[in-house]
Amino acid sequence: MTLMINFPFGPFLFAVGILTSPFTGSAGSSAITTETVSFKSSALDQITSYVVALPSPLQKGMLYPTIYLLHGATGSHMDWTEQSTFTQLLKDRDLIVVMPEGGSFGWYLDSKLQSGSQYQTAIVRDLITDVEARFPVAKSRNKRGIAGLSMGGHGALSLAAKNPQLFGSASSMSGILDISAHPGKWNLDELLGTQPEHLDEWKLHSVYCLAEAYTTAGVALLFDTGVSDKTGAVEDNRRLNEKLTRLNIPHVYREYPGDHNWAYWNARIEEHLDFHQGQFNAARKP
């Protein structure tokens, strides 16, 4: 089953695809290389890492659009290069993909209870600053997108809602999009406190509860889930779709056959790359 709520955001292609590094395409196409970068995050007060996928060679004088691609719970910055072959899809796209460390259960938020779990600030301040200092990336929000799976899907949509000045597009695969509906799960109590006494803190970070921010954010949105997913993602995604529709917020929502696993995410990643690439191509600013 596929449910489609489709609003035009510009050029938008759909395909299916699945990571090797380096990957060399056909004659005349770019190779893709990956690097692992370590840097000091002041938000985390420690050295952290990210993997970056780059066209090779980089074109002299070009500033590349960038997608920040987030991993899920129990994962790491290595997940996308170890569990997928999506870099094969990057040839000739002229973009850079950054895969940061988000902690096993960091949820891409700043915890008031755990001083070492400040992954929101680590991403939107420390990571972006380091990437833009090291690599030739465009600094306009219209050339910067964010995507992720599961916990990372939550991270992508929540960080874009909280920081629309940074991201022009955001997308989620199998995202847990209303964390306030999942007390007692996935270390969220340790980050946010127990419900109901700390419910307001949960709502500050839940994508579903942040949905009104998209009314004026101007962020292009895509999210999808597999209909066999048993994590609660299906219910979260459907409720967010209904809320965004009630609020008349443009978005694209889809359901596909599949479960909460890499088979599903590998089948969906090309659609997400195409979505962000469409926004980058439509943007006028460098």
KOLGU-711106 format. One record per residue (C-alpha): residue number from 1; residue in three letters; chain; x, y, z. Coordinates in steps of 0.02 Angstrom, whole numbers, padded with zeros to 5 digits, always signed. Layout:
// KOLGU-711106
+-----+-----+-------+--------+--------+--------+
|   n | res | chain |   east |  north |     up |
+-----+-----+-------+--------+--------+--------+
| NUM | ALA |     A |      X |      Y |      Z |
...
+-----+-----+-------+--------+--------+--------+
***
This chain:
// KOLGU-711106
+-----+-----+-------+--------+--------+--------+
|   n | res | chain |   east |  north |     up |
+-----+-----+-------+--------+--------+--------+
|   1 | MET |     A | +00000 | +00000 | +00000 |
|   2 | THR |     A | +00061 | +00174 | -00040 |
|   3 | LEU |     A | -00023 | +00329 | +00031 |
|   4 | MET |     A | +00027 | +00488 | -00058 |
|   5 | ILE |     A | +00000 | +00665 | +00003 |
|   6 | ASN |     A | +00092 | +00761 | -00130 |
|   7 | PHE |     A | +00132 | +00947 | -00135 |
|   8 | PRO |     A | +00251 | +01014 | -00268 |
|   9 | PHE |     A | +00416 | +01081 | -00204 |
|  10 | GLY |     A | +00509 | +01088 | -00368 |
|  11 | PRO |     A | +00598 | +00953 | -00471 |
|  12 | PHE |     A | +00559 | +00787 | -00389 |
|  13 | LEU |     A | +00609 | +00614 | -00451 |
|  14 | PHE |     A | +00574 | +00441 | -00382 |
|  15 | ALA |     A | +00676 | +00283 | -00400 |
|  16 | VAL |     A | +00740 | +00139 | -00296 |
|  17 | GLY |     A | +00918 | +00112 | -00245 |
|  18 | ILE |     A | +01032 | +00052 | -00119 |
|  19 | LEU |     A | +01373 | +00085 | -00013 |
|  20 | THR |     A | +01538 | +00055 | -00064 |
|  21 | SER |     A | +01687 | +00169 | -00047 |
|  22 | PRO |     A | +01764 | +00216 | -00160 |
|  23 | PHE |     A | +01637 | +00190 | -00300 |
|  24 | THR |     A | +01676 | +00233 | -00481 |
|  25 | GLY |     A | +01534 | +00254 | -00602 |
|  26 | SER |     A | +01534 | +00242 | -00790 |
|  27 | ALA |     A | +01655 | +00336 | -00900 |
|  28 | GLY |     A | +01646 | +00522 | -00869 |
|  29 | SER |     A | +01558 | +00507 | -00701 |
|  30 | SER |     A | +01630 | +00554 | -00532 |
|  31 | ALA |     A | +01702 | +00431 | -00410 |
|  32 | ILE |     A | +01638 | +00439 | -00232 |
|  33 | THR |     A | +01758 | +00431 | -00086 |
|  34 | THR |     A | +01722 | +00426 | +00100 |
|  35 | GLU |     A | +01823 | +00498 | +00243 |
|  36 | THR |     A | +01804 | +00481 | +00431 |
|  37 | VAL |     A | +01834 | +00645 | +00522 |
|  38 | SER |     A | +01861 | +00668 | +00710 |
|  39 | PHE |     A | +01841 | +00837 | +00793 |
|  40 | LYS |     A | +01811 | +00913 | +00964 |
|  41 | SER |     A | +01630 | +00950 | +01003 |
|  42 | SER |     A | +01614 | +01079 | +01141 |
|  43 | ALA |     A | +01431 | +01030 | +01165 |
|  44 | LEU |     A | +01480 | +00850 | +01202 |
|  45 | ASP |     A | +01645 | +00900 | +01283 |
|  46 | GLN |     A | +01733 | +00761 | +01190 |
|  47 | ILE |     A | +01803 | +00706 | +01024 |
|  48 | THR |     A | +01667 | +00643 | +00908 |
|  49 | SER |     A | +01666 | +00583 | +00728 |
|  50 | TYR |     A | +01573 | +00588 | +00564 |
|  51 | VAL |     A | +01589 | +00504 | +00395 |
|  52 | VAL |     A | +01581 | +00614 | +00241 |
|  53 | ALA |     A | +01548 | +00554 | +00063 |
|  54 | LEU |     A | +01627 | +00665 | -00070 |
|  55 | PRO |     A | +01636 | +00674 | -00259 |
|  56 | SER |     A | +01813 | +00637 | -00318 |
|  57 | PRO |     A | +01890 | +00742 | -00382 |
|  58 | LEU |     A | +01807 | +00896 | -00307 |
|  59 | GLN |     A | +01774 | +01027 | -00438 |
|  60 | LYS |     A | +01881 | +01180 | -00414 |
|  61 | GLY |     A | +01782 | +01331 | -00355 |
|  62 | MET |     A | +01620 | +01234 | -00330 |
|  63 | LEU |     A | +01521 | +01245 | -00168 |
|  64 | TYR |     A | +01424 | +01084 | -00146 |
|  65 | PRO |     A | +01249 | +01060 | -00073 |
|  66 | THR |     A | +01252 | +00951 | +00082 |
|  67 | ILE |     A | +01138 | +00819 | +00158 |
|  68 | TYR |     A | +01161 | +00777 | +00342 |
|  69 | LEU |     A | +01110 | +00593 | +00354 |
|  70 | LEU |     A | +01071 | +00530 | +00530 |
|  71 | HIS |     A | +01079 | +00353 | +00599 |
|  72 | GLY |     A | +00954 | +00263 | +00710 |
|  73 | ALA |     A | +00953 | +00203 | +00890 |
|  74 | THR |     A | +01093 | +00083 | +00943 |
|  75 | GLY |     A | +01187 | +00140 | +00787 |
|  76 | SER |     A | +01334 | +00253 | +00750 |
|  77 | HIS |     A | +01408 | +00367 | +00618 |
|  78 | MET |     A | +01471 | +00210 | +00529 |
|  79 | ASP |     A | +01299 | +00135 | +00501 |
|  80 | TRP |     A | +01263 | +00205 | +00329 |
|  81 | THR |     A | +01430 | +00148 | +00257 |
|  82 | GLU |     A | +01425 | -00022 | +00343 |
|  83 | GLN |     A | +01241 | -00067 | +00318 |
|  84 | SER |     A | +01205 | +00010 | +00148 |
|  85 | THR |     A | +01281 | +00041 | -00022 |
|  86 | PHE |     A | +01195 | +00208 | -00050 |
|  87 | THR |     A | +01355 | +00297 | -00102 |
|  88 | GLN |     A | +01334 | +00211 | -00270 |
|  89 | LEU |     A | +01186 | +00328 | -00294 |
|  90 | LEU |     A | +01290 | +00485 | -00269 |
|  91 | LYS |     A | +01386 | +00482 | -00433 |
|  92 | ASP |     A | +01355 | +00636 | -00540 |
|  93 | ARG |     A | +01244 | +00715 | -00406 |
|  94 | ASP |     A | +01371 | +00849 | -00358 |
|  95 | LEU |     A | +01329 | +00844 | -00174 |
|  96 | ILE |     A | +01413 | +00799 | -00009 |
|  97 | VAL |     A | +01334 | +00684 | +00120 |
|  98 | VAL |     A | +01384 | +00698 | +00303 |
|  99 | MET |     A | +01345 | +00555 | +00424 |
| 100 | PRO |     A | +01371 | +00612 | +00604 |
| 101 | GLU |     A | +01379 | +00521 | +00770 |
| 102 | GLY |     A | +01215 | +00539 | +00865 |
| 103 | GLY |     A | +01246 | +00422 | +01011 |
| 104 | SER |     A | +01164 | +00252 | +01034 |
| 105 | PHE |     A | +01012 | +00337 | +01111 |
| 106 | GLY |     A | +01052 | +00522 | +01093 |
| 107 | TRP |     A | +00890 | +00563 | +00999 |
| 108 | TYR |     A | +00971 | +00719 | +00924 |
| 109 | LEU |     A | +00912 | +00827 | +01068 |
| 110 | ASP |     A | +00992 | +00918 | +01215 |
| 111 | SER |     A | +00955 | +00828 | +01378 |
| 112 | LYS |     A | +00934 | +00927 | +01538 |
| 113 | LEU |     A | +00970 | +00769 | +01638 |
| 114 | GLN |     A | +01126 | +00704 | +01550 |
| 115 | SER |     A | +01259 | +00836 | +01522 |
| 116 | GLY |     A | +01353 | +00723 | +01401 |
| 117 | SER |     A | +01202 | +00701 | +01287 |
| 118 | GLN |     A | +01188 | +00868 | +01197 |
| 119 | TYR |     A | +01171 | +00802 | +01021 |
| 120 | GLN |     A | +01059 | +00941 | +00958 |
| 121 | THR |     A | +01191 | +01074 | +00987 |
| 122 | ALA |     A | +01328 | +00954 | +00933 |
| 123 | ILE |     A | +01245 | +00938 | +00763 |
| 124 | VAL |     A | +01176 | +01111 | +00726 |
| 125 | ARG |     A | +01325 | +01208 | +00795 |
| 126 | ASP |     A | +01483 | +01104 | +00812 |
| 127 | LEU |     A | +01462 | +00982 | +00667 |
| 128 | ILE |     A | +01403 | +01107 | +00537 |
| 129 | THR |     A | +01542 | +01227 | +00587 |
| 130 | ASP |     A | +01673 | +01091 | +00567 |
| 131 | VAL |     A | +01605 | +01029 | +00401 |
| 132 | GLU |     A | +01599 | +01205 | +00328 |
| 133 | ALA |     A | +01777 | +01239 | +00385 |
| 134 | ARG |     A | +01846 | +01080 | +00305 |
| 135 | PHE |     A | +01747 | +01053 | +00146 |
| 136 | PRO |     A | +01685 | +01161 | +00001 |
| 137 | VAL |     A | +01502 | +01163 | +00049 |
| 138 | ALA |     A | +01371 | +01296 | +00014 |
| 139 | LYS |     A | +01315 | +01386 | +00172 |
| 140 | SER |     A | +01139 | +01433 | +00117 |
| 141 | ARG |     A | +00994 | +01342 | +00202 |
| 142 | ASN |     A | +00925 | +01308 | +00027 |
| 143 | LYS |     A | +01079 | +01202 | -00008 |
| 144 | ARG |     A | +01075 | +01109 | +00158 |
| 145 | GLY |     A | +00959 | +00963 | +00193 |
| 146 | ILE |     A | +00941 | +00839 | +00335 |
| 147 | ALA |     A | +00876 | +00659 | +00331 |
| 148 | GLY |     A | +00878 | +00505 | +00439 |
| 149 | LEU |     A | +00802 | +00338 | +00486 |
| 150 | SER |     A | +00707 | +00288 | +00643 |
| 151 | MET |     A | +00784 | +00391 | +00786 |
| 152 | GLY |     A | +00872 | +00488 | +00649 |
| 153 | GLY |     A | +00707 | +00520 | +00560 |
| 154 | HIS |     A | +00647 | +00601 | +00720 |
| 155 | GLY |     A | +00811 | +00696 | +00728 |
| 156 | ALA |     A | +00799 | +00760 | +00550 |
| 157 | LEU |     A | +00622 | +00827 | +00564 |
| 158 | SER |     A | +00642 | +00895 | +00741 |
| 159 | LEU |     A | +00807 | +00983 | +00706 |
| 160 | ALA |     A | +00732 | +01063 | +00550 |
| 161 | ALA |     A | +00579 | +01120 | +00648 |
| 162 | LYS |     A | +00689 | +01196 | +00782 |
| 163 | ASN |     A | +00817 | +01269 | +00659 |
| 164 | PRO |     A | +00730 | +01316 | +00497 |
| 165 | GLN |     A | +00864 | +01446 | +00466 |
| 166 | LEU |     A | +00986 | +01302 | +00439 |
| 167 | PHE |     A | +00889 | +01176 | +00335 |
| 168 | GLY |     A | +00785 | +01201 | +00180 |
| 169 | SER |     A | +00730 | +01019 | +00169 |
| 170 | ALA |     A | +00705 | +00876 | +00291 |
| 171 | SER |     A | +00655 | +00695 | +00270 |
| 172 | SER |     A | +00624 | +00541 | +00376 |
| 173 | MET |     A | +00619 | +00353 | +00347 |
| 174 | SER |     A | +00528 | +00251 | +00480 |
| 175 | GLY |     A | +00541 | +00396 | +00601 |
| 176 | ILE |     A | +00480 | +00389 | +00780 |
| 177 | LEU |     A | +00393 | +00555 | +00757 |
| 178 | ASP |     A | +00299 | +00575 | +00920 |
| 179 | ILE |     A | +00420 | +00528 | +01057 |
| 180 | SER |     A | +00297 | +00591 | +01188 |
| 181 | ALA |     A | +00190 | +00438 | +01145 |
| 182 | HIS |     A | +00329 | +00317 | +01194 |
| 183 | PRO |     A | +00368 | +00337 | +01380 |
| 184 | GLY |     A | +00481 | +00205 | +01454 |
| 185 | LYS |     A | +00561 | +00160 | +01287 |
| 186 | TRP |     A | +00731 | +00181 | +01206 |
| 187 | ASN |     A | +00816 | +00274 | +01351 |
| 188 | LEU |     A | +00701 | +00424 | +01328 |
| 189 | ASP |     A | +00657 | +00428 | +01513 |
| 190 | GLU |     A | +00841 | +00447 | +01554 |
| 191 | LEU |     A | +00856 | +00596 | +01437 |
| 192 | LEU |     A | +00691 | +00684 | +01472 |
| 193 | GLY |     A | +00627 | +00621 | +01639 |
| 194 | THR |     A | +00478 | +00510 | +01672 |
| 195 | GLN |     A | +00300 | +00548 | +01621 |
| 196 | PRO |     A | +00180 | +00622 | +01667 |
| 197 | GLU |     A | +00280 | +00742 | +01775 |
| 198 | HIS |     A | +00401 | +00785 | +01635 |
| 199 | LEU |     A | +00281 | +00774 | +01488 |
| 200 | ASP |     A | +00308 | +00957 | +01442 |
| 201 | GLU |     A | +00493 | +00922 | +01416 |
| 202 | TRP |     A | +00452 | +00778 | +01300 |
| 203 | LYS |     A | +00336 | +00889 | +01199 |
| 204 | LEU |     A | +00475 | +01017 | +01173 |
| 205 | HIS |     A | +00568 | +00888 | +01069 |
| 206 | SER |     A | +00431 | +00784 | +00988 |
| 207 | VAL |     A | +00409 | +00812 | +00801 |
| 208 | TYR |     A | +00221 | +00793 | +00817 |
| 209 | CYS |     A | +00215 | +00929 | +00949 |
| 210 | LEU |     A | +00332 | +01041 | +00847 |
| 211 | ALA |     A | +00225 | +01029 | +00690 |
| 212 | GLU |     A | +00157 | +01206 | +00704 |
| 213 | ALA |     A | +00333 | +01272 | +00679 |
| 214 | TYR |     A | +00325 | +01213 | +00499 |
| 215 | THR |     A | +00185 | +01336 | +00463 |
| 216 | THR |     A | +00312 | +01475 | +00436 |
| 217 | ALA |     A | +00474 | +01375 | +00425 |
| 218 | GLY |     A | +00473 | +01352 | +00237 |
| 219 | VAL |     A | +00554 | +01180 | +00253 |
| 220 | ALA |     A | +00515 | +01051 | +00118 |
| 221 | LEU |     A | +00458 | +00891 | +00204 |
| 222 | LEU |     A | +00457 | +00708 | +00153 |
| 223 | PHE |     A | +00424 | +00561 | +00270 |
| 224 | ASP |     A | +00378 | +00380 | +00247 |
| 225 | THR |     A | +00361 | +00215 | +00340 |
| 226 | GLY |     A | +00342 | +00031 | +00306 |
| 227 | VAL |     A | +00168 | -00035 | +00342 |
| 228 | SER |     A | +00237 | -00189 | +00432 |
| 229 | ASP |     A | +00339 | -00083 | +00554 |
| 230 | LYS |     A | +00298 | -00136 | +00734 |
| 231 | THR |     A | +00392 | +00002 | +00827 |
| 232 | GLY |     A | +00249 | +00126 | +00828 |
| 233 | ALA |     A | +00320 | +00222 | +00681 |
| 234 | VAL |     A | +00167 | +00188 | +00573 |
| 235 | GLU |     A | +00050 | +00267 | +00699 |
| 236 | ASP |     A | +00169 | +00414 | +00728 |
| 237 | ASN |     A | +00188 | +00447 | +00542 |
| 238 | ARG |     A | +00001 | +00439 | +00508 |
| 239 | ARG |     A | -00039 | +00557 | +00650 |
| 240 | LEU |     A | +00093 | +00682 | +00592 |
| 241 | ASN |     A | +00025 | +00672 | +00415 |
| 242 | GLU |     A | -00150 | +00708 | +00479 |
| 243 | LYS |     A | -00091 | +00854 | +00585 |
| 244 | LEU |     A | +00011 | +00934 | +00445 |
| 245 | THR |     A | -00139 | +00914 | +00329 |
| 246 | ARG |     A | -00254 | +00999 | +00456 |
| 247 | LEU |     A | -00128 | +01141 | +00471 |
| 248 | ASN |     A | -00114 | +01156 | +00280 |
| 249 | ILE |     A | +00073 | +01129 | +00290 |
| 250 | PRO |     A | +00144 | +01064 | +00124 |
| 251 | HIS |     A | +00225 | +00893 | +00141 |
| 252 | VAL |     A | +00246 | +00726 | +00056 |
| 253 | TYR |     A | +00197 | +00570 | +00152 |
| 254 | ARG |     A | +00209 | +00392 | +00089 |
| 255 | GLU |     A | +00181 | +00215 | +00152 |
| 256 | TYR |     A | +00266 | +00066 | +00073 |
| 257 | PRO |     A | +00276 | -00121 | +00103 |
| 258 | GLY |     A | +00416 | -00156 | +00227 |
| 259 | ASP |     A | +00475 | -00168 | +00405 |
| 260 | HIS |     A | +00591 | -00071 | +00520 |
| 261 | ASN |     A | +00753 | -00133 | +00443 |
| 262 | TRP |     A | +00893 | -00100 | +00320 |
| 263 | ALA |     A | +00802 | -00187 | +00178 |
| 264 | TYR |     A | +00670 | -00051 | +00191 |
| 265 | TRP |     A | +00792 | +00095 | +00213 |
| 266 | ASN |     A | +00903 | +00038 | +00070 |
| 267 | ALA |     A | +00750 | +00032 | -00041 |
| 268 | ARG |     A | +00698 | +00208 | +00008 |
| 269 | ILE |     A | +00860 | +00307 | +00016 |
| 270 | GLU |     A | +00864 | +00351 | -00170 |
| 271 | GLU |     A | +00694 | +00434 | -00158 |
| 272 | HIS |     A | +00760 | +00540 | -00015 |
| 273 | LEU |     A | +00917 | +00588 | -00110 |
| 274 | ASP |     A | +00808 | +00638 | -00259 |
| 275 | PHE |     A | +00695 | +00740 | -00145 |
| 276 | HIS |     A | +00838 | +00842 | -00072 |
| 277 | GLN |     A | +00924 | +00856 | -00241 |
| 278 | GLY |     A | +00763 | +00928 | -00311 |
| 279 | GLN |     A | +00762 | +01063 | -00178 |
| 280 | PHE |     A | +00945 | +01105 | -00209 |
| 281 | ASN |     A | +00917 | +01116 | -00396 |
| 282 | ALA |     A | +00768 | +01231 | -00372 |
| 283 | ALA |     A | +00860 | +01348 | -00253 |
| 284 | ARG |     A | +00925 | +01508 | -00329 |
| 285 | LYS |     A | +01055 | +01551 | -00198 |
| 286 | PRO |     A | +01225 | +01463 | -00195 |
+-----+-----+-------+--------+--------+--------+
***
